[in-house]
Amino acid sequence: MKQIEYQNYSLSFTEFIFYGLLFFSLCGILSFLFYDSFIPVFFMCFFLKYYYKKVRMYLCDKRKQKLILQFRDMIHSISVSLNSGYSIENAIMESYREMEILYGNHSYIHQELSTMLKKLSYHIPVETVFLEFAERTKCDDILIFSQILMISKRNGGDLISMIKNSAETIGSKIDMKREIDTAISSKKFEQTIMFFMPIAIMMYIRIFSKGYFTPVYHNITGICLMTFCLVLYCIAVLIGLKISDIKI
């Protein structure tokens, strides 16, 4: 059975083309503004592999965030079923039906539950199924849940309370992340404006003050100066993105 590898993100053809066009568009704008030439675009292509790597990492993180949110709802559903007297296996089956209604049959959690049910039909222990799922995702919340489930199943712990507490803990982390995102959303918007402000100013000057940048174009001194400024701008953008990326 085919399983999703959450540590590796494979770009679809559409995503590959979209992000490629975005890269060359940005490179074209920067080359025109900083060098008055599109020749530097060819040199910027050396960063294309690094760029796609960062894009895959970004999309991979987004996918994990969606999975964690769906996983929280899944274990909450399982907790409700266990309280109603279902076994853990039947509770997973009920959760599978609920997640299909809630997120659709193409959602990550619905696909994972489908895989879990197939493994359970082969008489693989439920704790092993969850542990394999956690190892593929490399998500701390899922890994901790699977370890607690394994200990509870083997030592006869209170499975219902454990799953309920796990759902509440994961839910609290998600809510905290949302509160932080809301609190800094205005700052992120200001940050985005600051990212594009230097480019906007340069474009304004190029359009309304023609010849202003002429002394720094097409000569060694000017090229070195503009390259230094471009490197500083890129470093500032990377530092800004790093600062605003708050993980819990």
Secondary structure, DSSP 4 states (H G I P E B T S, - for coil): -----TT--PPPHHHHHHHHHHHHHHHHHHHHHHHSSSTHHHHHGGGHHHHHHHHHHHHHHHHHHHHHHHHHHHHHHHHHHHHTT--HHHHHHHHHHHHHHHH-TTSHHHHHHHHHHHHHHTT--HHHHHHHHHHHH--HHHHHHHHHHHHHHHHT--HHHHHHHHHHHHHHHHHHHHHHHHHTHHHHHHHHHHHHHHHHHHHHHHHHSTTTTGGGSSSHHHHHHHHHHHHHHHHHHHHHHHHH----
